[in-house]
Amino acid sequence: MLAAVMAVGAGWFFLGGGYDRWRDEQSVADACDGTVPVDQVPALLGADDVTGETEHTVGERKSPDGASPPVICWLDGASDGYSDRAVVRMEWRSQAWGPHVLSGRKANSPTAVLPVPIGAGWPGMMNPKDEDAAATVLLDCRNKTGPRAGDSLSVFVTSPGSRTYKEAAQRVRLARFATQTAQAAAHKYGCDARLGGRIERVEPLDHGREEYPDAPPLDETRGTCAGVRPAWLITRAHGTSAGHAPVEDCLLVDTKDRPLFRLSAYYGTFADDQRLKTYTSKKLRAITPLLSDFLYRAEAACPGSPRQAVFTINHRTHDDTEPQRRYARTALRDFAERSAARHGCTNVKLL
């Protein structure tokens, strides 16, 4: 009798869709080796029914043990298309493929987006990526021995979701999802990293514009542009708040409201990527979304790794302007020294 009841119950479980729901829920719980915060997925995607898929082969790179980075996982809602999807990618700094590409950062235009810091002490940033948004978290491993000694873990999350990122609450959802995934991944893969706190606010995403009539005077600027001196034609600036973002930008605005110079700082794996593209062939640089035609470059020594931070200044040519090269070097030094100090880096050198 008991066996018959169990058989009937099992039949209803399968016919009623119970097995499919269990399988979908399990696929989300297993996504990216179980590091995804399952309880946050429905709110982030705006979907109740979500499935997950994970791969340990990314391009031609494979996980050395089948359960560690590189890894990519997809979380999809039930709707057609990709309107409610999140994509999570992870990689080690020592084996990085292309952090600028994975983070959605397009740096080859003075009017391109400026990343905003995730905040709450997290070494991360968020920026718009086409119609989506991308969140990036870099965790330095403090391990003294073993394979993760001196390494860092990069976590990239891209998601359109069904809600706009103009909403403050949706930006916070993505930031919390990314940071909690990074925290779980660091524990899972043995990266002893310093973490941040609970995120309560992420400033509005900066989509970039051709003109900045509301840019404040340089001597009143805060955040990433603070401390940069004015010059002829350059008296105002547009930047973001200063935090622990792995990429920082500052636009120097001319008297016609146009961004004339772009200052950028790169840390960790982004600095590695920028230096690689700088020192390799023009053919390679041409297919990457990195600025390679900057006027000047600087570097600084950072703790936790022998690798260095990279700082650049790029000039946007207009018909009526020529680069003020002496000022460009002064502005780069002002920007680099203050950015480096915030990140605990020293010995800024202009190259």
ZICORLIN-V18740 format. One line per field, one symbol per residue. ss: DSSP state (H for helix, E for strand, - for the rest). burial: + if it has 16 or more other ideal C-beta (glycine too) atoms within 10 Angstrom, else -. A space follows every 50 residues. Layout:
ss->???
burial->???
//
This chain:
ss->-HHHHHHHHHHHHHH--HHHHHHHHHHHH-HHHH---HHHHHHHH----- EEEEE-EE--EE--------EEEEEE--------EEEEEEEEHHH---HH HHH----------E-EEEE--EEEEEEEE--EEEEEEEEEE--------- -EEEEEEEE--------HHHHHHHHHHHHHHHHHHHHHH---E------- -----E----E----EEHHH--HHH-----E--E-EEEE-------EEEE EEE----EEEEEEEEE--HHHHHHHHHHH--HHHHH---------EEEEE E------EEEEEEEE---------HHHHHHHHHHHHHHHHHH---EEEEE -
burial->-----------------------+--++-++++-++---+++-++++--+ ++-+-+-+----+----++++++++++------++++++++++--+++++ -++++++--++++++++++++++++++++--++++++++++------+-+ +++++++++++-+-+----+++++++++++++++++-++-+-+-++--+- -++-++-+---+--++-+--+-++++++-++-++++++++-+++++++++ ++++---++++++++++++++++++-++------+--+++++-+++++++ -+--+-++++++++++------++--++-+++++++++++--+-+--+-- -
//
